[in-house]
Amino acid sequence: GDKAFAQFLTDEIKEEKKIQKHKSLPKVSGGWELEVHGTEAKLVRKIAGEKITVTFNINNSIPPSDDEDTAEEQKPDEQEPDLTSTPNFVVEVIKDDTKQTLVFDCHYPEDEVGHEGEEESDIFTIREVSFQPTGESDWKDTNYTLNTDSLDWALYDHLMDFLADRGVDNTFADELIELSTALEHQEYIKFLEDLKSFVKCQ
């Protein structure tokens, strides 16, 4: 059984490498620097007196496909639909002269969630906003967290503009999807390779 499994993985890896769009990870425009630690990626950008970091993790970032029944109908030579990774991401804005970091918890809404009219143009939404002490890795649950569900839309728009002024806008969000998808695929291939060596290991 293991031999067949290893052979299957070998073929699978070959296929995945064939469809891999990016040999190296795509860049995000606007002077963002990328750091990758396993499945977590961090983009950092410094502007006058501020440091902006965007962190996301590719684990569980691919939305579940809702069409189970199409698999049987698919002709063997047809391409599988492209999987896209749309991770939640956290934007932290750190001002040099304060001890606080303003933290935005953002996500890509599923297509079904169309807001009426005005918000349709944004491809990502802000879910929560809070202040966290700068430099603390653990967030404090005791800090007030603003949930945007019931927020005055004018305030919400200002928050979105605040992010856009710092380079976190639709273009950025699009490029983040591209980067995350490439990273996810790269990690998936690495996982298959590790699995193959594990299975072959006597």
MDAnalysis code that builds the backbone (N, CA, C; Angstrom):
import MDAnalysis as mda
import numpy as np

u = mda.Universe.empty(606, n_residues=202, atom_resindex=np.repeat(np.arange(202), 3), trajectory=True)
u.add_TopologyAttr("name", ["N", "CA", "C"] * 202)
u.add_TopologyAttr("resid", np.arange(1, 203))
u.add_TopologyAttr("resname", ["GLY", "ASP", "LYS", "ALA", "PHE", "ALA", "GLN", "PHE", "LEU", "THR", "ASP", "GLU", "ILE", "LYS", "GLU", "GLU", "LYS", "LYS", "ILE", "GLN", "LYS", "HIS", "LYS", "SER", "LEU", "PRO", "LYS", "VAL", "SER", "GLY", "GLY", "TRP", "GLU", "LEU", "GLU", "VAL", "HIS", "GLY", "THR", "GLU", "ALA", "LYS", "LEU", "VAL", "ARG", "LYS", "ILE", "ALA", "GLY", "GLU", "LYS", "ILE", "THR", "VAL", "THR", "PHE", "ASN", "ILE", "ASN", "ASN", "SER", "ILE", "PRO", "PRO", "SER", "ASP", "ASP", "GLU", "ASP", "THR", "ALA", "GLU", "GLU", "GLN", "LYS", "PRO", "ASP", "GLU", "GLN", "GLU", "PRO", "ASP", "LEU", "THR", "SER", "THR", "PRO", "ASN", "PHE", "VAL", "VAL", "GLU", "VAL", "ILE", "LYS", "ASP", "ASP", "THR", "LYS", "GLN", "THR", "LEU", "VAL", "PHE", "ASP", "CYS", "HIS", "TYR", "PRO", "GLU", "ASP", "GLU", "VAL", "GLY", "HIS", "GLU", "GLY", "GLU", "GLU", "GLU", "SER", "ASP", "ILE", "PHE", "THR", "ILE", "ARG", "GLU", "VAL", "SER", "PHE", "GLN", "PRO", "THR", "GLY", "GLU", "SER", "ASP", "TRP", "LYS", "ASP", "THR", "ASN", "TYR", "THR", "LEU", "ASN", "THR", "ASP", "SER", "LEU", "ASP", "TRP", "ALA", "LEU", "TYR", "ASP", "HIS", "LEU", "MET", "ASP", "PHE", "LEU", "ALA", "ASP", "ARG", "GLY", "VAL", "ASP", "ASN", "THR", "PHE", "ALA", "ASP", "GLU", "LEU", "ILE", "GLU", "LEU", "SER", "THR", "ALA", "LEU", "GLU", "HIS", "GLN", "GLU", "TYR", "ILE", "LYS", "PHE", "LEU", "GLU", "ASP", "LEU", "LYS", "SER", "PHE", "VAL", "LYS", "CYS", "GLN"])
u.atoms.positions = np.array([
    [0.823, -1.210, 0.000],
    [0.000, 0.000, 0.000],
    [0.851, 1.251, 0.000],
    [1.908, 1.253, 0.809],
    [2.757, 2.447, 0.899],
    [3.435, 2.778, -0.423],
    [3.804, 1.718, -1.156],
    [4.465, 1.944, -2.448],
    [3.537, 2.679, -3.405],
    [2.301, 2.195, -3.447],
    [1.309, 2.826, -4.331],
    [1.053, 4.266, -3.897],
    [1.009, 4.460, -2.598],
    [0.789, 5.801, -2.028],
    [1.929, 6.740, -2.442],
    [3.153, 6.265, -2.306],
    [4.325, 7.074, -2.669],
    [4.310, 7.410, -4.154],
    [3.921, 6.430, -4.972],
    [3.852, 6.649, -6.418],
    [2.789, 7.701, -6.743],
    [1.656, 7.569, -6.080],
    [0.573, 8.547, -6.266],
    [1.073, 9.951, -5.921],
    [1.785, 10.057, -4.800],
    [2.291, 11.360, -4.358],
    [3.309, 11.938, -5.352],
    [4.142, 11.060, -5.896],
    [5.123, 11.504, -6.888],
    [4.416, 12.139, -8.076],
    [3.377, 11.475, -8.572],
    [2.616, 11.998, -9.721],
    [1.917, 13.303, -9.356],
    [1.352, 13.304, -8.175],
    [0.607, 14.465, -7.698],
    [1.525, 15.691, -7.611],
    [2.731, 15.481, -7.092],
    [3.701, 16.576, -6.958],
    [4.066, 17.116, -8.338],
    [4.265, 16.183, -9.291],
    [4.590, 16.589, -10.667],
    [3.485, 17.473, -11.232],
    [2.242, 17.017, -11.054],
    [1.081, 17.773, -11.555],
    [1.009, 19.159, -10.925],
    [1.157, 19.190, -9.606],
    [1.043, 20.457, -8.888],
    [2.135, 21.439, -9.318],
    [3.338, 20.912, -9.556],
    [4.441, 21.789, -9.987],
    [4.169, 22.343, -11.376],
    [3.477, 21.521, -12.200],
    [3.149, 21.954, -13.553],
    [2.220, 23.170, -13.532],
    [1.236, 23.122, -12.603],
    [0.256, 24.221, -12.596],
    [0.670, 25.373, -11.682],
    [1.837, 25.238, -11.042],
    [2.279, 26.297, -10.137],
    [2.534, 27.578, -10.934],
    [1.802, 28.639, -10.566],
    [1.915, 29.880, -11.325],
    [3.223, 30.606, -11.041],
    [3.628, 30.600, -9.771],
    [4.795, 31.400, -9.381],
    [5.891, 30.515, -8.836],
    [7.064, 30.600, -9.470],
    [8.200, 29.857, -8.927],
    [8.686, 30.556, -7.655],
    [8.661, 31.876, -7.682],
    [8.971, 32.605, -6.453],
    [7.729, 33.425, -6.096],
    [7.635, 33.823, -4.853],
    [6.405, 34.480, -4.406],
    [6.228, 35.845, -5.067],
    [5.010, 36.163, -5.482],
    [4.778, 37.467, -6.117],
    [4.987, 38.602, -5.112],
    [5.443, 39.726, -5.628],
    [5.678, 40.887, -4.764],
    [4.387, 41.669, -4.566],
    [4.314, 42.363, -3.433],
    [3.190, 43.263, -3.207],
    [3.698, 44.678, -3.450],
    [3.028, 45.409, -4.344],
    [3.531, 46.734, -4.698],
    [3.347, 47.717, -3.541],
    [4.106, 48.810, -3.571],
    [3.944, 49.832, -2.542],
    [4.969, 49.742, -1.433],
    [6.079, 49.049, -1.707],
    [7.172, 49.055, -0.740],
    [6.956, 48.202, 0.495],
    [6.193, 47.141, 0.367],
    [6.003, 46.228, 1.505],
    [7.135, 45.216, 1.520],
    [7.673, 44.958, 2.703],
    [8.678, 43.909, 2.829],
    [8.019, 42.659, 3.390],
    [8.393, 41.525, 2.819],
    [7.742, 40.273, 3.197],
    [8.640, 39.409, 4.070],
    [8.072, 38.910, 5.164],
    [8.770, 37.886, 5.955],
    [7.830, 36.689, 6.018],
    [8.374, 35.495, 5.789],
    [7.530, 34.295, 5.859],
    [8.091, 33.344, 6.905],
    [7.245, 32.907, 7.822],
    [7.634, 31.874, 8.790],
    [6.637, 30.739, 8.653],
    [7.012, 29.719, 7.891],
    [6.080, 28.608, 7.688],
    [4.816, 29.091, 7.007],
    [3.682, 28.908, 7.671],
    [2.415, 29.294, 7.045],
    [2.019, 30.728, 7.380],
    [2.840, 31.393, 8.183],
    [2.494, 32.771, 8.532],
    [3.345, 33.741, 7.735],
    [2.696, 34.766, 7.205],
    [3.424, 35.779, 6.442],
    [3.165, 37.141, 7.050],
    [4.184, 37.976, 6.956],
    [4.067, 39.312, 7.526],
    [4.575, 40.308, 6.500],
    [3.795, 41.340, 6.238],
    [4.208, 42.412, 5.339],
    [4.431, 43.657, 6.178],
    [5.561, 44.318, 5.960],
    [5.889, 45.485, 6.778],
    [6.173, 46.672, 5.874],
    [5.644, 47.825, 6.272],
    [5.872, 49.035, 5.494],
    [6.046, 50.183, 6.476],
    [7.046, 51.016, 6.247],
    [7.253, 52.164, 7.130],
    [6.947, 53.438, 6.368],
    [6.122, 54.285, 6.969],
    [5.923, 55.616, 6.399],
    [6.160, 56.613, 7.523],
    [6.187, 57.876, 7.193],
    [6.578, 58.904, 8.165],
    [6.004, 58.660, 9.557],
    [6.883, 58.327, 10.481],
    [6.466, 58.196, 11.874],
    [5.591, 57.000, 12.200],
    [5.402, 56.117, 11.234],
    [4.525, 54.959, 11.469],
    [5.116, 53.690, 10.867],
    [4.751, 52.592, 11.502],
    [5.099, 51.294, 10.932],
    [3.793, 50.532, 10.776],
    [3.558, 50.001, 9.587],
    [2.328, 49.241, 9.344],
    [2.730, 47.787, 9.088],
    [2.126, 46.873, 9.829],
    [2.391, 45.469, 9.541],
    [1.070, 44.767, 9.251],
    [1.121, 43.880, 8.285],
    [-0.048, 43.070, 7.934],
    [0.369, 41.618, 8.095],
    [-0.361, 40.882, 8.921],
    [-0.007, 39.488, 9.181],
    [-1.156, 38.588, 8.743],
    [-0.827, 37.470, 8.122],
    [-1.878, 36.500, 7.795],
    [-1.294, 35.101, 7.831],
    [-2.162, 34.114, 7.987],
    [-1.749, 32.730, 8.017],
    [-2.542, 31.991, 6.936],
    [-1.836, 31.200, 6.136],
    [-2.530, 30.547, 5.017],
    [-3.321, 29.314, 5.442],
    [-3.115, 28.835, 6.677],
    [-3.898, 27.673, 7.101],
    [-5.386, 28.007, 7.085],
    [-6.170, 27.089, 6.572],
    [-7.634, 27.268, 6.484],
    [-8.043, 28.528, 5.724],
    [-7.222, 28.927, 4.751],
    [-7.547, 30.167, 4.048],
    [-8.273, 29.926, 2.725],
    [-8.435, 28.649, 2.367],
    [-9.140, 28.363, 1.114],
    [-10.583, 28.054, 1.443],
    [-11.497, 28.883, 0.913],
    [-12.905, 28.654, 1.255],
    [-13.347, 27.277, 0.776],
    [-14.221, 26.604, 1.535],
    [-14.673, 25.276, 1.114],
    [-15.430, 25.376, -0.202],
    [-15.211, 24.408, -1.087],
    [-15.949, 24.474, -2.352],
    [-17.326, 23.910, -2.097],
    [-18.331, 24.589, -2.635],
    [-19.704, 24.202, -2.306],
    [-20.302, 23.293, -3.366],
    [-19.504, 22.916, -4.368],
    [-20.112, 22.082, -5.420],
    [-19.534, 20.677, -5.399],
    [-20.092, 19.840, -4.533],
    [-19.585, 18.468, -4.439],
    [-19.926, 17.659, -5.692],
    [-21.091, 17.970, -6.275],
    [-21.583, 17.076, -7.331],
    [-20.895, 17.283, -8.680],
    [-20.098, 18.357, -8.829],
    [-19.507, 18.575, -10.152],
    [-18.315, 17.655, -10.404],
    [-17.762, 17.086, -9.344],
    [-16.554, 16.268, -9.519],
    [-16.794, 15.100, -10.474],
    [-17.966, 14.453, -10.354],
    [-18.209, 13.294, -11.213],
    [-18.398, 13.722, -12.671],
    [-18.978, 14.919, -12.851],
    [-19.283, 15.333, -14.221],
    [-18.039, 15.822, -14.949],
    [-16.980, 16.083, -14.202],
    [-15.815, 16.691, -14.821],
    [-15.148, 15.736, -15.795],
    [-14.842, 16.236, -16.979],
    [-14.121, 15.395, -17.934],
    [-12.662, 15.351, -17.491],
    [-12.019, 14.214, -17.738],
    [-10.670, 14.034, -17.186],
    [-9.680, 15.123, -17.607],
    [-9.838, 15.664, -18.822],
    [-8.832, 16.632, -19.265],
    [-9.155, 18.063, -18.832],
    [-10.288, 18.234, -18.177],
    [-10.631, 19.595, -17.758],
    [-9.801, 20.012, -16.556],
    [-9.448, 21.283, -16.541],
    [-8.696, 21.812, -15.394],
    [-9.611, 21.887, -14.181],
    [-9.067, 21.580, -13.025],
    [-9.839, 21.828, -11.820],
    [-9.908, 23.335, -11.631],
    [-10.969, 23.812, -11.008],
    [-11.040, 25.260, -10.812],
    [-9.875, 25.715, -9.946],
    [-9.390, 26.928, -10.206],
    [-8.273, 27.434, -9.417],
    [-8.699, 27.668, -7.986],
    [-7.900, 27.167, -7.067],
    [-8.179, 27.430, -5.664],
    [-7.564, 28.768, -5.301],
    [-8.319, 29.564, -4.601],
    [-7.816, 30.869, -4.208],
    [-7.792, 30.944, -2.702],
    [-6.701, 31.467, -2.182],
    [-6.556, 31.589, -0.739],
    [-6.929, 33.007, -0.310],
    [-7.962, 33.115, 0.516],
    [-8.398, 34.438, 0.999],
    [-8.340, 34.462, 2.519],
    [-7.137, 34.663, 3.053],
    [-6.982, 34.561, 4.503],
    [-7.518, 35.792, 5.227],
    [-7.925, 35.601, 6.480],
    [-8.150, 36.770, 7.323],
    [-6.792, 37.426, 7.508],
    [-6.768, 38.741, 7.637],
    [-5.478, 39.370, 7.895],
    [-5.623, 40.465, 8.940],
    [-4.525, 40.703, 9.646],
    [-4.534, 41.673, 10.729],
    [-3.595, 42.818, 10.361],
    [-4.116, 44.020, 10.412],
    [-3.295, 45.196, 10.122],
    [-2.985, 45.893, 11.440],
    [-1.706, 46.137, 11.697],
    [-1.330, 46.862, 12.905],
    [-0.673, 48.167, 12.501],
    [-1.154, 49.257, 13.062],
    [-0.549, 50.562, 12.788],
    [0.117, 51.019, 14.077],
    [1.439, 51.186, 14.002],
    [2.210, 51.566, 15.181],
    [2.769, 52.960, 14.948],
    [2.418, 53.894, 15.807],
    [2.994, 55.237, 15.689],
    [4.215, 55.306, 16.595],
    [5.261, 55.963, 16.090],
    [6.523, 56.001, 16.831],
    [6.376, 56.533, 18.244],
    [5.511, 57.530, 18.423],
    [5.513, 58.212, 19.715],
    [4.400, 57.778, 20.663],
    [3.723, 56.662, 20.371],
    [2.728, 56.191, 21.334],
    [3.055, 54.765, 21.742],
    [2.518, 54.367, 22.859],
    [2.772, 53.006, 23.360],
    [1.684, 52.049, 22.871],
    [0.797, 52.591, 22.033],
    [-0.323, 51.754, 21.601],
    [-0.253, 51.445, 20.117],
    [-0.811, 50.309, 19.777],
    [-0.908, 49.901, 18.390],
    [-2.391, 49.803, 18.045],
    [-2.771, 50.375, 16.935],
    [-4.156, 50.258, 16.488],
    [-4.232, 49.014, 15.601],
    [-5.123, 48.102, 15.977],
    [-5.174, 46.798, 15.305],
    [-6.508, 46.610, 14.581],
    [-6.419, 46.280, 13.309],
    [-7.620, 46.014, 12.502],
    [-7.655, 44.536, 12.157],
    [-8.771, 43.900, 12.451],
    [-8.944, 42.506, 12.077],
    [-9.796, 42.496, 10.813],
    [-9.197, 42.099, 9.690],
    [-9.898, 42.203, 8.401],
    [-10.142, 40.831, 7.799],
    [-11.152, 40.757, 6.970],
    [-11.339, 39.490, 6.265],
    [-12.006, 39.729, 4.923],
    [-11.938, 38.698, 4.081],
    [-12.595, 38.731, 2.783],
    [-13.958, 38.088, 2.963],
    [-15.021, 38.852, 2.763],
    [-16.339, 38.233, 2.944],
    [-16.608, 37.212, 1.834],
    [-17.376, 36.175, 2.145],
    [-17.753, 35.235, 1.084],
    [-18.658, 35.991, 0.112],
    [-18.698, 35.498, -1.112],
    [-19.447, 36.221, -2.145],
    [-20.900, 36.465, -1.777],
    [-21.460, 35.543, -0.983],
    [-22.889, 35.680, -0.681],
    [-23.174, 36.957, 0.105],
    [-22.174, 37.405, 0.843],
    [-22.430, 38.524, 1.738],
    [-22.285, 39.822, 0.971],
    [-23.293, 40.195, 0.202],
    [-23.222, 41.467, -0.506],
    [-23.921, 42.518, 0.319],
    [-23.170, 43.544, 0.730],
    [-23.843, 44.629, 1.454],
    [-24.628, 45.447, 0.435],
    [-25.698, 46.033, 0.885],
    [-26.501, 46.818, -0.044],
    [-25.705, 48.040, -0.486],
    [-25.554, 48.144, -1.795],
    [-25.036, 49.382, -2.360],
    [-23.653, 49.809, -1.943],
    [-23.579, 50.619, -0.879],
    [-22.384, 51.446, -0.740],
    [-21.090, 50.669, -0.509],
    [-21.160, 49.502, 0.134],
    [-19.913, 48.847, 0.493],
    [-19.459, 47.833, -0.543],
    [-20.215, 47.736, -1.625],
    [-19.961, 46.646, -2.547],
    [-18.567, 46.720, -3.163],
    [-18.026, 47.944, -3.238],
    [-16.772, 48.099, -3.964],
    [-15.568, 47.579, -3.180],
    [-15.704, 47.391, -1.877],
    [-14.552, 46.922, -1.105],
    [-14.467, 45.414, -1.141],
    [-13.270, 44.894, -1.442],
    [-13.170, 43.431, -1.490],
    [-12.828, 42.834, -0.139],
    [-12.494, 43.691, 0.833],
    [-12.289, 43.171, 2.180],
    [-13.067, 44.040, 3.159],
    [-13.321, 43.494, 4.329],
    [-14.043, 44.272, 5.325],
    [-13.272, 44.252, 6.637],
    [-13.525, 45.270, 7.448],
    [-12.923, 45.322, 8.781],
    [-13.917, 44.669, 9.723],
    [-13.454, 43.683, 10.471],
    [-14.355, 43.014, 11.406],
    [-14.287, 43.622, 12.797],
    [-13.050, 43.886, 13.232],
    [-12.871, 44.413, 14.579],
    [-11.708, 45.391, 14.596],
    [-11.793, 46.346, 15.520],
    [-10.698, 47.299, 15.711],
    [-10.434, 47.397, 17.201],
    [-9.152, 47.375, 17.586],
    [-8.852, 47.545, 19.006],
    [-7.480, 48.183, 19.163],
    [-7.202, 48.653, 20.359],
    [-5.859, 49.113, 20.690],
    [-5.170, 48.003, 21.458],
    [-3.910, 47.759, 21.145],
    [-3.126, 46.780, 21.893],
    [-1.819, 47.453, 22.299],
    [-1.273, 47.061, 23.454],
    [0.005, 47.645, 23.861],
    [1.089, 47.265, 22.844],
    [1.842, 48.257, 22.385],
    [2.885, 47.993, 21.387],
    [3.922, 47.028, 21.932],
    [4.286, 46.061, 21.084],
    [5.354, 45.145, 21.464],
    [4.899, 43.936, 22.261],
    [3.628, 43.881, 22.619],
    [3.144, 42.693, 23.346],
    [2.666, 41.688, 22.315],
    [3.119, 40.451, 22.451],
    [2.690, 39.489, 21.443],
    [1.299, 38.941, 21.763],
    [0.962, 38.918, 23.034],
    [-0.365, 38.402, 23.389],
    [-1.353, 39.542, 23.512],
    [-2.473, 39.384, 22.833],
    [-3.484, 40.425, 22.914],
    [-4.239, 40.322, 24.217],
    [-4.606, 41.457, 24.726],
    [-5.348, 41.489, 25.981],
    [-6.844, 41.467, 25.694],
    [-7.523, 40.499, 26.274],
    [-8.969, 40.449, 26.098],
    [-9.656, 41.560, 26.880],
    [-8.893, 42.191, 27.770],
    [-9.496, 43.242, 28.588],
    [-9.554, 44.570, 27.836],
    [-8.882, 44.640, 26.681],
    [-8.950, 45.878, 25.910],
    [-10.244, 45.914, 25.110],
    [-10.836, 47.103, 25.059],
    [-12.099, 47.240, 24.332],
    [-11.895, 46.909, 22.852],
    [-12.777, 46.081, 22.331],
    [-12.719, 45.741, 20.913],
    [-13.990, 46.230, 20.237],
    [-13.789, 47.029, 19.220],
    [-14.920, 47.586, 18.488],
    [-15.315, 46.608, 17.395],
    [-16.528, 46.100, 17.483],
    [-17.013, 45.201, 16.449],
    [-17.742, 46.050, 15.410],
    [-17.439, 45.824, 14.134],
    [-17.991, 46.730, 13.114],
    [-19.407, 46.371, 12.675],
    [-19.956, 45.280, 13.212],
    [-21.297, 44.865, 12.772],
    [-22.342, 45.963, 12.937],
    [-22.262, 46.642, 14.072],
    [-23.319, 47.623, 14.341],
    [-22.758, 49.044, 14.327],
    [-21.753, 49.244, 13.486],
    [-21.048, 50.516, 13.500],
    [-21.707, 51.549, 12.596],
    [-21.649, 52.790, 13.029],
    [-22.068, 53.913, 12.203],
    [-21.255, 53.853, 10.898],
    [-21.926, 53.860, 9.761],
    [-21.198, 53.631, 8.503],
    [-20.203, 54.744, 8.190],
    [-20.473, 55.962, 8.683],
    [-19.530, 57.065, 8.425],
    [-18.201, 56.781, 9.127],
    [-18.286, 56.272, 10.347],
    [-17.075, 55.913, 11.090],
    [-16.353, 54.768, 10.385],
    [-17.122, 53.805, 9.921],
    [-16.541, 52.667, 9.199],
    [-15.789, 53.148, 7.960],
    [-16.419, 54.069, 7.211],
    [-15.768, 54.609, 6.010],
    [-14.457, 55.307, 6.346],
    [-14.467, 56.044, 7.454],
    [-13.236, 56.722, 7.873],
    [-12.146, 55.708, 8.217],
    [-12.541, 54.610, 8.853],
    [-11.561, 53.567, 9.190],
    [-10.981, 52.952, 7.920],
    [-11.845, 52.715, 6.927],
    [-11.381, 52.153, 5.655],
    [-10.427, 53.138, 4.965],
    [-10.781, 54.442, 5.016],
    [-9.916, 55.461, 4.408],
    [-8.573, 55.526, 5.129],
    [-8.629, 55.393, 6.441],
    [-7.425, 55.412, 7.269],
    [-6.479, 54.296, 6.804],
    [-7.042, 53.110, 6.548],
    [-6.226, 51.994, 6.056],
    [-5.720, 52.273, 4.641],
    [-6.603, 52.788, 3.797],
    [-6.221, 53.052, 2.401],
    [-5.067, 54.054, 2.329],
    [-5.107, 55.071, 3.194],
    [-4.023, 56.062, 3.232],
    [-2.690, 55.417, 3.583],
    [-2.748, 54.272, 4.229],
    [-1.522, 53.579, 4.625],
    [-1.204, 52.413, 3.695],
    [-1.863, 52.400, 2.560],
    [-1.522, 51.405, 1.538],
    [-2.326, 50.129, 1.605],
    [-3.288, 50.071, 2.541],
    [-4.123, 48.865, 2.613],
    [-5.453, 49.186, 1.946],
    [-5.494, 48.924, 0.631],
    [-6.701, 49.240, -0.137],
    [-7.054, 48.024, -0.993],
    [-7.958, 48.203, -1.943],
    [-8.380, 47.061, -2.765],
    [-7.237, 46.456, -3.569],
    [-6.356, 47.317, -4.093],
    [-5.218, 46.813, -4.867],
    [-4.362, 45.929, -3.981],
    [-4.098, 46.426, -2.781],
    [-3.308, 45.654, -1.821],
    [-4.002, 44.331, -1.517],
    [-5.300, 44.406, -1.269],
    [-6.056, 43.198, -0.900],
    [-6.040, 42.167, -2.033],
    [-6.083, 42.662, -3.281],
    [-5.978, 41.768, -4.437],
    [-4.618, 41.092, -4.484],
    [-3.577, 41.888, -4.270],
    [-2.218, 41.352, -4.330],
    [-1.964, 40.401, -3.167],
    [-2.622, 40.669, -2.043],
    [-2.481, 39.783, -0.891],
    [-3.059, 38.399, -1.215],
    [-4.194, 38.386, -1.913],
    [-4.805, 37.112, -2.326],
    [-3.826, 36.344, -3.224],
    [-3.233, 37.074, -4.170],
    [-2.278, 36.478, -5.093],
    [-1.084, 35.873, -4.340],
    [-0.551, 36.649, -3.411],
    [0.596, 36.211, -2.612],
    [0.227, 35.006, -1.755],
    [-0.914, 35.114, -1.098],
    [-1.347, 34.052, -0.193],
    [-1.602, 32.761, -0.957],
    [-2.205, 32.885, -2.138],
    [-2.498, 31.711, -2.956],
    [-1.200, 31.024, -3.384],
    [-0.206, 31.833, -3.787],
    [1.083, 31.276, -4.210],
    [1.780, 30.598, -3.028],
    [1.710, 31.251, -1.870],
    [2.345, 30.708, -0.665],
    [1.661, 29.403, -0.249],
    [0.340, 29.399, -0.315],
    [-0.430, 28.209, 0.064],
    [-0.041, 27.036, -0.840],
    [0.070, 27.311, -2.138],
    [0.377, 26.263, -3.103],
    [1.790, 25.721, -2.869],
    [2.707, 26.641, -2.594],
    [4.095, 26.274, -2.315],
    [4.168, 25.365, -1.081],
    [3.421, 25.737, -0.043],
    [3.411, 24.940, 1.187],
    [2.740, 23.579, 0.959],
    [1.720, 23.570, 0.089],
    [1.014, 22.322, -0.211],
    [1.965, 21.334, -0.904],
    [2.728, 21.848, -1.867],
    [3.684, 20.991, -2.575],
    [4.735, 20.477, -1.595],
    [5.197, 21.361, -0.711],
    [6.197, 20.964, 0.285],
    [5.604, 19.876, 1.194],
    [4.332, 20.045, 1.546],
    [3.669, 19.046, 2.388],
    [3.619, 17.687, 1.680],
    [3.258, 17.700, 0.394],
    [3.207, 16.443, -0.370],
    [4.580, 15.787, -0.410],
    [5.621, 16.625, -0.589],
    [6.981, 16.076, -0.643],
    [7.384, 15.456, 0.697],
    [7.030, 16.162, 1.790],
    [7.327, 15.630, 3.123],
    [6.563, 14.333, 3.367],
    [5.317, 14.315, 2.912],
    [4.479, 13.134, 3.095],
    [5.080, 11.954, 2.333],
    [5.573, 12.261, 1.127],
    [6.184, 11.194, 0.326],
    [7.394, 10.601, 1.032],
    [8.291, 11.461, 1.536],
    [9.487, 10.928, 2.228],
    [9.075, 10.169, 3.475],
    [8.012, 10.647, 4.143],
    [7.543, 9.977, 5.355],
    [7.020, 8.585, 5.031],
    [6.223, 8.499, 3.974],
    [5.626, 7.219, 3.580],
    [6.721, 6.228, 3.129],
    [7.747, 6.757, 2.413],
    [8.802, 5.885, 1.908],
    [9.769, 5.432, 3.010],
    [9.788, 6.177, 4.094],
    [10.734, 5.903, 5.153],
    [10.438, 4.524, 5.788],
    [11.435, 3.669, 5.761],
    [11.191, 2.299, 6.279],
    [11.401, 2.242, 7.780],
])
